[in-house]
Structure formats: structure tokens, C-alpha cells
Amino acid sequence: MKFARLGPLGAEAPVVVTEDGVRSLAGLTADLDAGFWESDGPARVAAALAADELPLLENAGDLRIGAPIARPGAIVCIGMNYAAHAAESGAEPPTSPVIFFKAPNTLAGPNDPVTIPKGSTKTDWEVELGVVIGKRASYLDSPADSLEHVAGFVVANDLSERAFQIEQSGGQWSKGKIAAGFSPVGPWLVTPDEIEHQKLSLRSFVNGEPRQDSSTADQIFDVATVIHHLSQYMVLDPGDLIMTGTPEGVALSGRFPYLRPGDVVEVEIDGLGRQRQEYVAFEAAE
């Protein structure tokens, strides 16, 4: 199944995207939040679809597309999870997953405009496979236990400000990762039964020009390993989002210019959809 949230920022309504149209979930759940995943929401939606109990949303195409999950409790990111990206960053491939966090309020819709942060000179793009947790995970016994804790997969853009991240870091990366709107997600959440998540092509474009082109098969640490590893250090709750790393082809490589006002970034993953963001200048009145 494909789940989405449509409507104005802060007032998005949950829907399921089917072959015959977009159907409202308003009568079944208030949102695609922790409560939805904890109560076996997808199974309830499947039953409602089979019984033809979910009404078509006739104006779906006119509505803004929000992030396909409610604000998560945590956004956990894996750094340098593709060997070629580690190399272009000037680092050796890690022997253990590199972890950093983004603020939940960085979550944005897939096509929302992105404000380049005040004082930024090095705003960068990163297409990534996002994993949404569907069942609490803590101290899992092995990676083989991981996938039963996954609600679904999403396209994510792990935006970064490299000067803040590296030159002004103070020893960690978060300063370059936590600006408003720096985690566009969506357009849909796709349930695990519909895709082979370790065989997905992912790509990015800036102003129509190709930048990244790789496959999740090239990850150093696959999704199951990442979830198991994280569960040894933290509790992953339903609705939490994991960004699993980006392949080579970002501006940090020195091969491409950083983003400027007026630039358009598009990122896509096969089976999970495509995003498009226009980048705008910071204005003090915001």
C-alpha cells in the first residue's frame, strides 16, 4: 500500500493511494502517527478497502502533498553509508554505522520550497532511502529481526549546510543538518511488501542536470543491519524515521556548485516517487 498525507501545512489528512484513486482515511485514523502503526493500521486499511468502506477523495490532485508521516519522535541518520560518498567526503568507509540526529521539526513535504539558511554558502542535497518504524525496537537479537519492525519506506532528502556541518561543527555534524525544512520526505510511504528495498535505484538532479545515480544495493550497512545496530543504543518507536545514507554526487565532492536561490532540486527512488523543491533566499521577516 501507498500512504500519504494531503492538505495545508499542519492540517494534513491521511489517505491511501490506490489504483482507482486516492481514498480518505479520515474515518479510520486521525493521522499516520505512532498510534496508527501501533494499532496495525495497514491491516485495518486493507480490510476497509476490501469492504469498499473508504471514500474517494475527488480533489486530491489539487491538494498540497505533505510528508507521509506525522512529526516523528526521532529522525536518525546514517552517515557515509556508501563507499563512494565516503571517498568524496575525504573519509575511509566506516567499519561501524555513523549516526547523527536531525530535529523532528526539519520534516517537510516533498515539494515544499526550502529556505536556504541565514548565512549559508554551502547548502547541499542528499537523496536517501528513508525507513519508518512501525513497531518498537529495542535490543533486537539480530538483523534478521529488524524488518518486522518496519512500517514502510520513503524518499528523503537529507539536506545539509556543509560549512555549518564541518567548519563550524565543534566536533559533530548537527549544526549543518537541523535548519527548518531540511528533511523533505515523501510523496508516499510504501509498505515493505511492495518493494525490494535493497535493490532500489536512487537519483538526484539540480536544475534538471543529473547529480546522483546509485542503488541501495551499494549500501555498506543494509537496512536490517542499521535497525539492529541502532536498537542496541536507543529505543526506536513507531513513527520514527531513519535516513540510511546518500551515494556519491553531492556538492561536497567539489564537482558541483552548492545550492543558490532559484535552484530546483529533484530526488527520486524507484517505486517510492519523486520530490521537487525550489530553493529560496532567507528573509529576516520569516
C-alpha positions in Angstrom: 0.0 0.0 0.0 0.9 3.6 -0.5 0.1 6.0 2.3 0.2 9.8 2.0 -0.9 13.0 3.8 -2.6 15.8 1.9 -3.5 19.3 2.8 -2.2 22.6 4.2 0.9 22.5 6.5 -0.1 21.4 9.9 -3.6 20.3 8.8 -2.7 17.3 6.5 -5.2 14.5 6.2 -4.2 10.8 5.9 -5.0 8.9 2.6 -4.2 5.7 0.9 -3.3 5.8 -2.8 -4.9 3.0 -4.8 -5.1 2.1 -8.5 -8.5 3.6 -8.8 -7.7 6.8 -6.9 -6.9 8.4 -3.6 -9.1 7.3 -0.7 -9.6 9.2 2.6 -8.7 7.5 5.9 -10.5 10.2 7.9 -13.0 7.7 9.3 -10.3 5.2 10.3 -7.5 7.3 11.8 -6.7 10.9 12.6 -3.2 10.7 11.2 -0.4 8.5 10.1 1.2 8.7 13.5 2.5 6.3 16.2 -1.0 5.3 17.2 -1.8 4.2 13.6 1.3 1.9 13.3 0.9 0.6 16.9 -2.8 -0.4 16.1 -1.9 -2.4 13.0 -3.1 0.4 10.8 -2.2 -1.1 7.4 -4.2 -4.3 8.2 -7.2 -2.2 9.1 -6.9 -0.1 5.9 -6.6 -3.3 3.9 -9.8 -4.6 5.5 -11.6 -1.3 4.8 -10.5 -1.3 1.2 -11.7 -4.9 0.7 -15.1 -3.8 2.2 -15.2 -0.7 0.0 -15.6 1.5 3.1 -13.1 4.2 2.2 -14.4 7.1 0.1 -12.6 8.6 -2.9 -11.1 12.0 -2.3 -12.2 13.8 -5.5 -10.0 16.9 -5.2 -6.8 15.0 -4.2 -4.8 16.3 -7.2 -5.4 19.9 -6.0 -4.1 19.5 -2.6 -0.6 20.1 -1.2 1.4 16.9 -0.6 2.7 16.8 3.0 5.2 14.4 4.5 3.6 10.9 4.5 4.2 10.6 8.3 3.3 12.8 11.2 6.1 14.5 13.0 8.3 11.7 14.3 9.8 11.4 17.8 13.2 11.0 16.3 14.9 11.4 12.9 18.0 9.2 13.0 20.6 9.4 10.1 23.4 7.2 8.9 26.4 8.9 7.6 28.8 7.8 4.9 26.8 4.6 4.2 28.0 4.4 0.5 31.7 3.8 0.0 32.0 6.2 -3.0 30.3 9.0 -0.9 32.7 8.4 2.0 35.6 8.8 -0.5 34.3 12.1 -2.0 33.9 13.3 1.6 37.6 12.6 2.2 37.0 9.7 4.6 37.5 6.0 4.7 34.4 3.8 4.6 33.2 3.3 8.2 33.6 0.0 9.9 30.5 0.7 12.1 27.5 2.8 11.3 28.0 6.6 11.8 25.0 8.1 13.5 23.7 11.6 13.8 20.3 13.1 14.5 18.0 15.7 12.9 15.4 17.7 14.7 11.8 16.5 14.1 10.8 20.0 13.0 13.0 19.7 10.0 10.3 17.4 8.4 8.8 18.9 5.3 6.6 17.9 2.4 8.3 16.6 -0.8 7.5 19.6 -2.9 7.7 22.4 -0.3 10.1 25.3 -1.0 13.2 25.2 1.0 14.7 28.3 2.6 18.5 28.4 2.4 19.6 29.1 6.0 20.8 32.6 7.0 24.5 33.0 6.3 24.6 29.7 4.3 27.2 29.4 1.5 27.2 25.6 1.2 23.7 24.1 1.2 23.8 20.6 -0.3 21.4 17.9 -1.4 21.4 14.1 -0.4 18.9 11.7 -1.8 18.3 8.8 0.7 16.1 5.8 1.4 14.1 6.6 4.5 12.8 3.8 6.8 9.7 4.4 9.0 9.5 2.3 12.1 6.2 0.5 12.7 6.9 -1.5 15.9 9.0 -0.6 18.9 12.6 -1.9 18.5 15.0 -2.2 21.4 17.9 -4.6 21.8 17.0 -6.8 18.8 18.7 -10.1 18.9 19.9 -10.0 15.3 19.5 -8.2 12.0 17.1 -10.9 11.0 14.6 -9.5 13.5 14.7 -6.0 12.0 12.4 -5.9 9.1 9.3 -6.9 11.2 9.7 -3.5 12.8 9.4 -1.6 9.6 6.2 0.2 8.6 7.4 1.3 5.2 9.9 3.2 3.1 10.0 6.8 1.8 12.1 9.1 -0.4 14.1 11.5 1.8 16.4 14.4 1.1 18.9 14.8 3.9 19.7 18.5 3.2 23.0 19.7 4.7 24.8 23.0 5.2 28.4 21.9 4.9 30.1 25.0 6.4 27.9 24.6 9.5 28.4 20.8 9.5 32.2 20.7 9.1 33.9 24.1 9.5 31.7 25.3 12.4 30.8 21.9 13.8 32.7 21.9 17.1 33.2 18.2 16.5 29.8 17.0 15.4 27.6 17.4 12.4 24.2 18.5 13.7 24.7 22.3 13.1 24.6 21.6 9.4 21.6 19.3 9.5 18.9 20.9 11.5 17.7 24.0 9.6 13.9 24.4 9.1 12.7 22.3 6.1 15.9 20.3 5.9 14.2 16.9 5.8 11.7 16.7 2.8 10.0 13.3 2.8 7.6 11.6 0.5 5.4 11.8 -1.6 4.3 8.4 -0.2 5.1 5.8 2.3 5.2 2.4 0.6 4.7 -0.7 2.7 7.5 -3.4 2.7 5.5 -5.9 0.7 5.5 -3.7 -2.4 9.2 -3.2 -2.9 12.6 -4.8 -2.7 14.2 -2.2 -0.6 17.8 -3.3 -1.1 17.5 -3.2 -4.9 16.2 0.4 -5.4 17.8 2.9 -7.8 18.0 6.4 -6.3 18.9 9.6 -8.2 19.1 13.4 -7.8 19.1 16.3 -10.2 19.8 20.0 -9.8 18.2 22.3 -12.4 17.5 19.2 -14.5 21.1 18.1 -14.5 22.0 14.6 -13.1 23.9 14.5 -9.8 23.5 11.2 -8.0 22.7 7.8 -9.6 23.2 4.7 -7.5 21.4 1.8 -5.9 20.6 0.8 -2.3 22.4 -2.4 -3.1 25.6 -0.4 -2.7 24.9 0.4 1.0 27.8 -0.5 3.3 25.3 -1.3 6.1 21.9 -2.6 4.8 18.6 -1.6 6.3 18.4 -4.7 8.6 21.9 -4.1 9.9 21.2 -0.4 10.6 18.0 -1.1 12.5 19.6 -3.8 14.6 22.6 -1.6 15.3 20.5 1.4 16.4 18.4 -0.8 18.6 21.5 -1.6 20.7 21.8 2.1 21.6 18.4 3.6 21.6 14.7 2.7 21.5 13.1 3.1 18.1 9.5 4.0 18.4 6.6 3.6 15.9 6.7 6.6 13.6 10.4 7.3 14.0 12.3 7.9 10.7 15.7 6.6 9.8 17.6 8.1 6.8 20.0 5.4 5.6 22.7 7.5 3.9 23.4 9.0 0.5 25.5 7.9 -2.5 28.2 10.0 -4.3 27.3 13.1 -6.3 26.8 15.9 -3.8 28.3 19.4 -3.9 30.7 18.5 -1.0 32.6 16.5 -3.6 33.8 19.7 -5.2 32.5 18.6 -8.6 29.3 20.7 -8.4 28.3 24.1 -7.0 26.3 24.5 -3.8 22.7 25.5 -4.0 21.6 29.1 -4.6 18.2 30.8 -4.5 16.2 29.8 -7.6 17.8 26.4 -7.9 15.5 23.4 -8.2 16.4 20.0 -6.7 14.6 16.8 -7.7 15.2 13.5 -6.0 13.7 10.1 -6.7 13.7 6.4 -5.8 12.2 3.8 -8.0 8.8 2.7 -6.6 8.8 5.4 -3.9 8.2 8.5 -6.0 9.8 11.8 -6.8 10.3 15.2 -5.0 10.8 18.7 -6.4 12.0 21.6 -4.3 12.7 25.2 -5.2 15.3 26.9 -3.0 14.7 30.4 -1.8 16.7 33.1 0.0 16.4 33.6 3.7 14.4 36.7 4.6 14.6 38.3 8.1 10.8 38.7 8.2 10.3 34.9 8.3 
